[in-house]
């Protein structure tokens, strides 16, 4: 299902299981950078994709995948936000971080965030009846303009996953969350 030129890069989340990094990230994100990651929706996209990394070949109704998705959903988006924020701080200058904050705090940035999350959910077969966020021609041009800026190019799942250590940290976090959750009574 395509949304035209603004198709969000949600499928790249599934690549995190394929990329094994050599060393952990050393930068530590601050609260403002974590808020930026949340404003982009990339933390939600990562949280949606994290269980898939444990069961890459499983169908959407596979019982362990369904349980893993519920475990990560119960935990929320905060865990992947910190890891993605570390990656953003590693590759983005303070001015690029500020440009990202400015865009994603705008009404248009919030609308693009909604599209990003909608696309990730659609790629997983979730909420198939949810309405697709629509953009006017002018809004599409403004989004495309931002995505061509250094900040816009760096605030993408594939680039953040390319930061050394990030995919492995997300994978380890997924294992930790799902293992603890599966051992909990009632799961």
Order of alpha helices (4+ residues) and beta strands (2+ residues): alpha-alpha-alpha-alpha-alpha-alpha-alpha-alpha-alpha-alpha
